[in-house]
Amino acid sequence: PHAIRLEGDLTLGGLFPVHARGPAGVPCGAVKKEKGIHRLEAMLYALDRVNGDPRVLPNLTLGARILDTCSRDTYALEQALSFVRSLLPPAGGEGRCPDGSTPRRPPPERLVGVIGASASSVSIMV
């Protein structure tokens, strides 16, 4: 639920503590402006600059999948697993459309790197 996705030829992952650690039983708490939102905005700004200059990566655009760690190592690990799942090809034979046809699935994402996390405990877990 706490994610941003931008399409591109290559995808950069981002793990940022957009929210603080929540109380017991709740993974996410209040929004963290300076250590979370500002870092997220910095990544989006950098992507805009790179994608806006055709001399930097000619004929390529950078996309992003940015996830909130909620300043919690176990939650960040769950989020990071979505990076792994995005690299796997879709399983064949799963599900059917109402007309009996096989559903179209997007190709695996081309995740080339991950930026973050900001806390060592989160980075170690991820």
Secondary structure, DSSP 8 states (H G I E B T S, - for coil): --EEEE--SEEEEEEE--EEE-STT-SEEEE-IIIIIHHHHHHHHHHHHHHH-TTTSTT--EEEEEEE-TT-HHHHHHHHHHHHHHHS---TT----TTS----------EEEEE--SSHHHHHH-
